[in-house]
């Protein structure tokens, strides 16, 4: 997930306003999707979403 966050940080610095994330880690994808609808305790997931 740190790689996703690092990539999103670079895109934000370059003024991108949308992005599609592809990952081969189902665990990561599910964590982001599930926590997106909830108040996440994970700072990392909050920052990604």
C-alpha positions as CSV (number, residue, x, y, z in Angstrom):
1,X,0.0,0.0,0.0
2,X,2.9,2.3,0.5
3,X,3.7,2.1,-3.2
4,X,0.1,3.2,-4.0
5,X,0.4,6.1,-1.6
6,X,3.7,7.2,-3.0
7,X,2.4,7.1,-6.6
8,X,-0.7,9.0,-5.6
9,X,1.4,11.7,-3.9
10,X,3.4,12.1,-7.1
11,X,0.3,12.4,-9.2
12,X,-1.2,15.0,-6.9
13,X,2.0,17.0,-7.0
14,X,1.7,16.9,-10.8
15,X,-2.0,18.1,-10.6
16,X,-3.7,15.0,-11.8
17,X,-7.3,14.9,-10.6
18,X,-8.2,11.3,-11.3
19,X,-6.3,8.0,-11.4
20,X,-7.0,4.3,-11.9
21,X,-5.2,2.0,-9.5
22,X,-4.4,-1.6,-10.6
23,X,-3.0,-4.0,-8.1
24,X,-2.5,-7.8,-8.0
25,X,-3.1,-7.8,-4.3
26,X,-6.8,-8.6,-3.6
27,X,-6.1,-8.0,0.1
28,X,-5.0,-4.5,-0.6
29,X,-7.9,-3.7,-2.9
30,X,-10.5,-5.1,-0.4
31,X,-8.9,-3.1,2.4
32,X,-9.2,0.1,0.5
33,X,-12.7,-0.5,-0.7
34,X,-14.1,-1.7,2.7
35,X,-12.4,1.1,4.7
36,X,-13.5,3.7,2.2
37,X,-17.1,3.4,3.4
38,X,-16.1,3.4,7.0
39,X,-14.1,5.7,9.3
40,X,-10.8,3.9,8.9
41,X,-8.4,3.5,11.8
42,X,-5.6,3.2,9.3
43,X,-3.9,6.5,8.4
44,X,-2.5,4.9,5.3
45,X,-5.9,3.8,4.0
46,X,-7.4,7.2,4.8
47,X,-4.6,8.9,2.9
48,X,-5.0,6.6,-0.1
49,X,-8.7,7.1,-0.3
